[in-house]
Amino acid sequence: MAGYKFGVVGSGSWATALVKILTDNGHRVNWWVRNEKQQDYIKQRRHNPQYLSNAYLNVQLLNIVSNANEVLQLSDVIVLAVPSAFICEVLKQVNKKELAGKKIVSAIKGIVPGPDVLLNDYLAENYGVELQNYFALLGPCHAEEVAAEKLSYLTFSGIDEDIAENISGYFKSSYINTVTNQDILGVQYAAVLKNIYALGAGIAHGLEYGDNFLSVYIANSADEMAGFLRKAGIQHIVVGEHQQQTESNKRDPNYAASVYLGDLLVTCYSPYSRNRTFGNMIGKGYTVQSAQLEMNMVAEGYNAAKCIYHINNKIGAEMPIASIVYRILWEKMSPVEGFEEIEKVLI
Amino acid sequence: MAGYKFGVVGSGSWATALVKILTDNGHRVNWWVRNEKQQDYIKQRRHNPQYLSNAYLNVQLLNIVSNANEVLQLSDVIVLAVPSAFICEVLKQVNKKELAGKKIVSAIKGIVPGPDVLLNDYLAENYGVELQNYFALLGPCHAEEVAAEKLSYLTFSGIDEDIAENISGYFKSSYINTVTNQDILGVQYAAVLKNIYALGAGIAHGLEYGDNFLSVYIANSADEMAGFLRKAGIQHIVVGEHQQQTESNKRDPNYAASVYLGDLLVTCYSPYSRNRTFGNMIGKGYTVQSAQLEMNMVAEGYNAAKCIYHINNKIGAEMPIASIVYRILWEKMSPVEGFEEIEKVLI
């Protein structure tokens, strides 16, 4: 193993889970925690006060700093683990040159709001980060189960699968298994799409559809997702850019793997999913605005529905489910009518 | 529509649900209910006393008889809806010639115990039923949600898809959508396999794996199931036998459709599934014998695991998950060790 030094940017549940995984494995972590009170609390009490507070953290291995650039200077591998809504704000504090040559591991499950692009595109455009230095780290993985040390699978994706494998080695433990693949764009799109379908599952639940219907809806969503990823020719774009056509590159990824179907399932079936809760309120008749007020947050599937709708205008995959979720959320289509349309396309 | 006369054989929950669907649509049904007390109760109170007792039945459209041959004489389409464990016993009462030329619709989710074959093979061998007269009717469909008139999807499969479509028309209603396909053997195998994987999901739950793991396990099970169905070349066997090669025959079925992935999901995720409950007890340390005693019944996945294990000795699909579930149930492999093996193959 190459002896990487890790930095983690973010201090929410998911960032805390990743810090726990790395330090449980005996690796030192440079951890950017903005709030000084939070820093002191973690140092003294050995757990994050607000997020994933039941996860014990080995502070001996932590170097907690409040300056993002310091984390970058001290680390070879930078794990970005902030909600997608805040990523631009965080990156504004970063000195572009500190990112040069660093390996960026995105643990962000969403599209960069504003430009509405995947994070690798945003980093390439604005920070000169090359795709070969960019990796995605995705679940299915509720942070709460990491805290409880329940076995979970993480997928590390990158066009250089050897480096992805290398990085993944730092995370593998008694409660973390790791998988690697090269479908760097596909896995990120899958992580965005699943939130749209989970939001739709919530709407269906709010409309009082039952478990029989939900299973049909989710199975068809899995198929629609695979169709989008296949049509987008994700793998080929990556391969084309980098002339690294190997045997494994030529095949479609296995869309039943954990990072695709597994993550869709855990997100759609979890009653704790924010997207599902948000959708449930929409299905029960709340307006988008009042559901947001009530939840005091924005579910990621809400913006994702709009982004994917526009992206798919170019790609042209058949996405009746995602399109109708978009129309319900953004074009005031009634949920009842929307699901009557969805009913017709399910097989 | 051809004006079919329907007979339903069986009086459990699923048979009652199918009788409700047909009579709600205004179709007369010749219903074989063996127990005379049960017959009287249904005629007087308009619902089945023991099974799905909350489903109201329009008795004006019912011709309830206790002789199976009478049902066959009076009907063109015979819906078989008894548990697979009892099908041989029921068929023993049937006069072979009464089946000649009749359309048999199997709503049985399992393999015929003893000869361990699909029902179409058993009927062909012992009753001369031709495959072109045989159809499968499958979910995902909990009978309880039919009683509650929650929208559910039924798939009708047969090598003559036009007739399958015709029959399905009798079931389509405000709360039943129908799908047809030609993969008559594949859909039946899928209905058997899903019980094995659901039983395994129960074992995992009993071993205290969490939701993250379960989603990975189920996603990989879906892939394993598709691999078996593809390798078995089901479609081709059927086509080869009957020289009905059409465009749609040439394609693999869509294994994300409701009858494959949807049914797997509803069975694996339902906490009410008998297979999952049975598996849960095995995972918690009960022996197979004591779990059976405690539940006072046999979960279908238990026999299915053995049948598929033997069938796959010929087909040779990669089935590490189903094989280990088999070894836990039939070869005293410890559930802990079994799942340590399964952990290694999941992606």
Interface residues (C-beta under 8 A of the other chain):
Chain A: G139 P140 C141 H142 E145 A148 K150 L151 S152 Y153 N177 V179 E208 Y209 G210 D211 N212 F213 L214 S215 V216 I218 A219 N220 A222 D223 A226 N254 A256 A257 S258 Y260 L261 G262 D263 L265 V266 Y269 S270 E343 L346 I347
Chain B: G139 P140 C141 H142 E145 A148 K150 L151 S152 Y153 N177 V179 E208 Y209 G210 D211 N212 F213 L214 S215 V216 I218 A219 N220 A222 D223 A226 N254 A256 A257 S258 Y260 L261 G262 D263 L265 V266 Y269 S270 E343 L346 I347
